Amino acid sequence: MKLNDFKLEVYFGKYEFTAPYLLTQSDCEAMEVADLLKFEEGAEEKLLHSWLGYTEVVGSPELRSLVSGLYNNIKDDEIIMHTGAQEAIFTFMNVLLKKGDHVISMFPTYQSLYEVATSEGCEVSRWFLRNDNNSWCIDFQELEKLIKPNTKLIVVNTPNNPTGYTFKEDEIIKLCNIADKHGIYIFSDEVYRGLDLDGIKKPWICDIYDNAVSLGVMSKAYGLAGLRIGWVATRNKEILEKMTRFKHYLSICNSSTSEILSIIALKHSDSLLKRNINIIKGNLNIANRFFEKYDNVFQNNPPQCGPIAFHKMKLDKKIDIFCEELVNNAGVLLLPSSIYDYEGPYFRMGYGRKNFNKGLDVFEQYLIEQKIV
Ligand SMILES: Cc1ncc(COP(=O)(O)O)c(C=O)c1O
């Protein structure tokens, strides 16, 4: 199997650990181990005396039980823990798909969600999000038109990376009804869940549809990407069994230390999410003022949920050239739409970090110096 370069990861590999102003990150502000341990009395002792042996392939029972508690209709044994979300995507696509299958993927989105299927010899059709009046939308009639007799899978990413577009409950039901009518599986990447800016909790897709797999992770809403803990949830027993067996060839099991730290984090899920929603809302207020001030150059497309948005910009050069010059000359990292194979002068901005304000100031200064604003 030959995989094409993962454009976003290649770009981050070049700049993420050298650029001083990260204005595009999709994970919320992380923390030190010591700060996480403070959330629970006795947690430090628990960690210090934890066993550094192999762990259960599907994840520790306590962790799976906390994760299943996030859902309405999912039992503990309908969860498999993985090393990050990425391992779960790779595993799922490998066990479900074979050469010649047709896959429909929401677009733009995180590359592995369609690239692994492409590498396996599947035909992938793109179900496009459209930018309409400062927000994103998607057309379900278009989805129906893309369905073929050999369509095996619909891949969605809600809240979406990079746009922040998020299905409302009636859209989730519409999607599940369409998939059910045609006997199609759904893979729903929901790694940005938990950061609902409107305060309305939407159902996970696997809570509604038996042949759906929902993907979750500690990296984004919880800001704990270094733990490398993700999971899938599904009521489909065959998929659970096949994914477990595939994992034997990848990480085998998760880091025991990361499992313990994830348990502590999930026991205090509400406090962690509240902290991160507050950071995002504060940064969005600052950004809204910036976009209002420069509305002749930018189109603000604020996110509905999660820490990222995909904004449009008026430019006399290509957006990828602008972003490379910006990071090389001013040290401000933004992700251009070319990374997502998406046409038009869009860039991704991230709102989950505490130093957003400083990065935006440097960005503004650069725009003034370059006479762009
Ligand atoms: C939509 C989406 N899915 C999956 C991942 C992978 O998550 P992780 O780094 O935790 O494996 C990312 C990371 O950016 C993402 O944006």
The ligand as a Gaussian input file, in Angstrom:
#p B3LYP/6-31G(d) Opt

LIG

0 1
 C      -10.473000      15.682000      12.052000
 C       -9.276000      15.031000      12.677000
 N       -9.285000      13.697000      12.850000
 C       -8.242000      13.066000      13.406000
 C       -7.113000      13.760000      13.810000
 C       -5.957000      13.017000      14.423000
 O       -5.966000      13.190000      15.816000
 P       -4.759000      12.656000      16.699000
 O       -3.635000      13.575000      16.458000
 O       -5.227000      12.753000      18.087000
 O       -4.469000      11.268000      16.289000
 C       -7.057000      15.137000      13.635000
 C       -5.862000      15.900000      14.029000
 O       -5.660000      17.048000      13.666000
 C       -8.173000      15.793000      13.048000
 O       -8.196000      17.121000      12.856000

